Amino acid sequence: MILFCLDTSGPVAGVALMQDGAVRYEAMAVNAFTHSQSILPMAEEAYAHTGLDISQTDYFAVTVGPGSFTGVRIGVSTVKGLAHAAGKPCVAVDALEAMAAGAQYFNGVICPIQDARAGQVYGAAFAGGTLERLLPDEPIRLEDYLEKVSAFGQDMLFLGDGMPVHWERIEEALGPRAQFAPPHLSFLRPASAAWLAWNKRDQAVEYQKLSPLYLRPPQAERQKNLRERGHA
């Protein structure tokens, strides 16, 4: 059984192939290219380097968010196209959960955060070891998020693109209880997303039903709503 997974929800574009529960291929790109330029060539290389054919794929998976609005749309649209062509189902993966899965065995609370700008983060929290969800995904002021995770009374591991942005404020608020993932472990690994998707194969849906996970409206829509309320 073969599962192909891609991620374009954050600053790193990535792909992974799993076969019978084992990772056959993983690749990530941190470069100046947009994800729309990178992701299809990366998918082609995944199949070429493993000797597999896309027609052999049983499931397609993608991180549906939260994350960059443009990035999430690219990933979801790409996987829907691949799944449509192959006639196979899709598995949606939560980006924050996938990020936490890459640091699963931290002994404490895993705190993946993405920078949502304006002093906010997209945040969640998971128990190290079990990956039990402790907080739901939500857009939230950093101070409010830190107050929530602090209530668990354990050491906390921060990772994600929001971590370097808010490092000093996190350290000031939490002191030595706050730990920070090193750069090579701080981003979402596509193999982690693929592993989650592999374990959620029973939740696969037809490609038409795959949709992005947006925690708040895109910037353009928010500005439009503000203008409309201003004229009301």
N, C-alpha and C positions, 0 to 999 in steps of 0.2 A: 504494500500500500504506500502511495506516494503523496506527500503534501508539499505544496509550494507556498511560501509566505513572503510578503514584502512589507516594508515599512517606509513611509515617507512623511510621517506625522511630525517629525522634528528636524533638527539640523543635519542629521545623518540619514542618508538613503541606504537601505539594506535589503538583502534577499537571503532566503534560506530554503534549502530543500531537505525534507526528511523522508526516509524510506524505512518502513517497518519500525518506527520509533527511534531511529538513529539519525543523527545529523549527517547528511551526505555532503552538504556544501553550505558555506556561509560567506557572505561578502558584504563589506560596508564601504561607503564612499563619503569622505569628508573633503569636499573640493569646491571650486568656484562655480561649478555647473548647477543649474537648477535641477530639481528632482525629475522634472519632465524630460530632461535630456539624458539623465543617468539611468533611470530605472529599467527601461526596456532593454538596453544593451546589457545591463547587469543580469536581467532575467535570462536572456539568451546565453550568456556565459555560464550561468548556473547549470543549464541543461547540457551545454556543450562539454563542460568539464567533467560532468558525471556520466556522460554517455547515455543519458535518459532523453526521452522525447516528451514534449508537452502533452501529447495525446495519452501518455501513460499516467498522467496526474489524476489522482482520485479526488483531491480537495485543493481548493485555493483559499488562502487566508490573507488577511490584511489588518493592520492596525487602523481602526476606524476613528480614533481620537481618544481623548482630547489632544489638541495640538494645533499646529498651524492650519488655518482654514484652507489655504491653497494646497499645502502639502497633503492634508487628509483627502481633499477632493481628487488630487492626482492619484493617490494610492487606491482609493475606492474605485475610481473610474477605470484604472488599469486592470485591477483584478476582475471587475465586472466584465470587461472586454475579453480577458483571457478565459474566464469561466464560461462566458457565452459561446465563444468559439469552440471550446472543448466539450461543452454540454455537461459541466460538472458543478457541484455545489460549492458554496463559499462559507467560510468561518470568520466571524468578526472577533477581533482581539482588542481589548482595552489597552491603550498605550501605557498608562500609568502602572497597570498590573504587570505588563510585560517588562517594564523598567525594573520593577521590584523583583521580578523573578530572576533577573540577572544578579541580584545580591541576596538571594533567598536565605542563605544561612548566616546572615548577620544576627548576632545575639542581642536583639532589641527590637525597636520599631523602625521599619523601613519607610522612609518619607520621600517618595518621588514628587518632584515639583517641576513644573514648566513655567517659564516666565510669561505671564499674561499682561504685562505692562501696567502702567498706572498704579504701581504698588501692589498689584495682585499676582496671584499664582493660580495655576490649575494644580490642585493638590489632592492627595489621598494618603492613606496610611495602611500598612500591612504588618502583620506579625512575622518577625523573622522565623525561619524554619518551616512554618506551616503555610505561610502566605495568606493566612486568614485576614479578610478585609476588616479593618478597624474604623476607617472613615471612607465615606463615598467620594467619588470624584466631584469636585465643585470648584467654581471660580471664587476666590476668597482673598480678602486682604491678608497680607503676609502675617501681620500681628495676630489676627484672629486664628489663622491656621496654626501658628506656633503655640498659641494658648491651648488649642485643642490637642495637639500631639503631646504637649508637655504634661497634660493631665494623665497620660498613661504611666508616668513615673519611671520610665526606662531610658536607657541610652537610645539615641536616635541617629540613624544614618540618612544623610541627605544626598540626593543625586538628581540628575536631570539638568536641563539647560537653565533652570531657575536657580540652581545651587550656586554657581559662581557669581551670578548677578546679586544675590542677596546674602552671600557668605557672611559679611561683617555683621549685618543685622541679626542673622541667625545666631552667630557666636555670641553677640552681645546679650541676646535674650535668653539663651539656654546654657551658656558657659560650657564646661567640659562634657556635659551630657550630649552635646551636638558633635557628631562625627561627619566627615565629608568623604565621599567616595573619590578615589584618585581619578584623573582624567580618563584613563582607559577603561574604567568601570562605571563612569558616570552617565553614559548614554544608553539608549535602548538597543539591546542586541537582537538582531532579527532571529537568531536561533532561539532566544527566549520566547519571542512571540510565536514562533513555529511550535515550540514545545507546548505552550498554552493551547494553541489551536488544535494540536494533536489530541490533547486531553479533553477537548470540547467538540470533537467531531460529531457527536450526537446532536449538537446544536446547529449544525450546518443548515443553510437556507439556500433557496434558489437565488441566482445572482440578481434578479429583479428586486428582491427584498433586502439586499445589502444596502445600508445607508450610513452616512457619517454620524459620528457622535459629537455634536456641538453643544457645549455647555452654556454658550451665550451666542447671540446673533453676531454675524460678521460686522466689522467696523462700519462698512458702508450702510448696512441696514440700521445700525444703531444711530448713525448720524442722520439718516432719513427720518427715523422716528422722532429724534430730537427736533428736527426742523418742523415736522408736522405738528408736534405738540406746541411749538413756539407760535405757530400760526392759528392754533385752535382758539 
